[in-house]
């Protein structure tokens, strides 16, 4: 497909394709219609022939070129599939647009230290598994690493030690190789019901961009668990605007990851029957 696209990228060759789509034509006729010299027209036609999109037919002393539609149909099918995939994932582009708009708005608001202190966020999900399974996905480091990062980011370290003063660490890198790190401490760990922890997001120099205080509750619900995650911001630096702009989008993405991972868990925890 690459040779075809390269051949069609030239405006003169594209116009030749349009003319040949109507009917086969001789070199001289194409040259006249395009306002080109015949040798120049011949070179363009040779390029199109190498791409397989035209064929040459000697008719006595004349050379007539005809359009070959198979390569165009194949390209059209690939482009149609590409458009279908793009349409099916249009929400990903919408996420990018919302994030960009949020960054602009937050940067405009970040006029002094503490500018976003006290801001709160809340998220809720239903998970098709017992609370014990959901708790394990929060507190088992290996499981935590499978969902606690937005798409395309790679988790390099993740820990929530489920006891008071237990370490909380999230470190990951983006596709460009940039590293991000957050760390903090657990406040409350009441398995499998409630988890509270602080997490400070670090800037590129290791300083605190902001600190978030998290409260995660897991309640029994029909056919699974109701999860509510709340966070409150503190110590917000001016440079934290891009991080804070991504909180809502990012946490919606990671919680969707969690829902999917829990649903795919091959060994969900089961409550033991009461004796």
VENDA-V350120 format. One record per backbone hydrogen bond with DSSP energy under -0.5 kcal/mol. CO is the residue of the C=O (numbers start at 1). NH is the residue of the N-H. E is the energy in kcal/mol with one decimal. If there is no record, write none. Layout:
CO:NH:E
CO:NH:E
This chain:
1:5:-2.6
2:6:-2.6
3:7:-2.2
4:8:-2.3
5:9:-0.8
7:10:-0.7
10:14:-2.4
11:15:-2.2
12:16:-1.9
13:17:-2.1
14:18:-1.9
15:19:-2.2
16:20:-2.9
17:21:-1.6
18:22:-0.5
19:22:-1.0
19:23:-1.1
20:67:-0.6
25:65:-3.2
26:30:-2.1
27:31:-2.8
28:32:-2.1
29:33:-2.5
30:34:-2.2
31:35:-1.2
31:36:-2.2
37:41:-2.3
38:42:-2.7
39:43:-2.0
40:44:-1.9
41:45:-2.4
42:46:-2.2
43:47:-1.9
44:48:-2.1
45:49:-2.4
46:50:-2.4
47:51:-1.4
48:53:-2.0
48:54:-0.8
49:52:-1.3
53:68:-3.2
55:66:-2.6
57:64:-2.3
59:62:-2.0
62:59:-3.3
62:64:-0.5
63:27:-1.2
64:57:-3.0
65:25:-2.2
66:55:-2.4
67:69:-0.6
68:72:-0.5
69:73:-2.9
70:74:-2.5
71:75:-2.3
72:76:-2.8
73:77:-2.5
74:78:-2.1
75:79:-2.6
76:80:-2.5
77:81:-2.4
78:82:-2.2
79:83:-2.5
80:84:-2.3
81:85:-2.3
82:86:-2.4
83:87:-2.8
84:88:-2.4
85:89:-1.3
87:90:-1.3
89:92:-1.4
89:93:-0.8
90:94:-1.9
91:95:-2.2
92:96:-1.8
93:97:-2.4
94:98:-2.6
95:99:-2.5
96:100:-2.5
97:101:-2.2
98:102:-2.5
99:103:-2.5
100:104:-1.9
101:105:-2.2
102:106:-2.8
103:107:-2.6
104:108:-1.6
105:109:-1.3
106:110:-1.8
109:111:-2.0
112:115:-1.4
114:117:-1.5
116:119:-1.9
119:233:-2.6
121:231:-2.3
123:229:-2.7
125:227:-3.2
127:129:-2.2
127:225:-2.7
130:133:-0.6
130:134:-1.7
131:135:-3.1
132:136:-1.9
133:137:-1.6
134:138:-1.0
135:138:-0.7
135:139:-1.9
136:140:-2.2
139:141:-0.7
140:144:-3.1
141:145:-1.9
143:146:-1.4
144:147:-1.3
144:148:-2.2
147:149:-1.9
150:153:-1.7
153:155:-0.5
154:173:-2.2
157:171:-3.0
159:169:-2.4
160:162:-0.6
161:163:-2.5
163:166:-2.6
166:186:-2.4
167:161:-2.6
168:184:-2.2
169:159:-2.5
170:182:-2.6
171:156:-2.9
171:157:-1.9
172:180:-2.8
173:154:-2.6
174:177:-2.3
178:174:-2.3
180:172:-2.1
181:202:-2.7
182:170:-2.6
183:200:-3.2
184:168:-2.0
185:198:-2.7
186:165:-2.9
188:196:-2.9
189:191:-0.6
190:193:-3.0
190:194:-2.2
193:218:-3.0
194:190:-3.0
195:216:-3.3
196:187:-3.1
196:188:-1.5
197:214:-3.5
199:201:-0.5
199:212:-2.7
200:183:-1.9
201:209:-3.5
201:210:-1.0
203:206:-1.8
207:203:-2.9
207:209:-0.6
209:237:-3.2
210:201:-2.7
211:234:-2.3
212:199:-2.3
212:214:-0.6
213:232:-1.6
214:197:-1.6
215:217:-0.5
215:230:-2.5
216:195:-2.6
217:219:-0.5
217:228:-2.1
219:226:-3.2
221:224:-2.0
224:221:-2.3
225:127:-3.0
225:227:-0.6
226:219:-2.6
227:125:-2.3
228:217:-2.6
229:123:-2.5
230:215:-2.5
231:121:-2.3
232:213:-2.6
233:118:-2.9
234:211:-3.0
235:237:-0.6
236:114:-3.8
236:115:-0.6
237:240:-1.7
238:241:-1.2
240:244:-2.6
241:245:-2.5
242:246:-0.9
243:246:-0.8
244:247:-1.3
246:250:-3.1
247:251:-2.9
248:252:-1.8
249:253:-2.0
250:254:-2.6
251:255:-2.2
252:256:-1.7
253:257:-2.1
254:258:-2.3
255:259:-2.4
256:260:-2.1
257:261:-2.7
258:262:-2.9
259:263:-2.1
260:264:-1.4
262:265:-1.3
265:268:-0.6
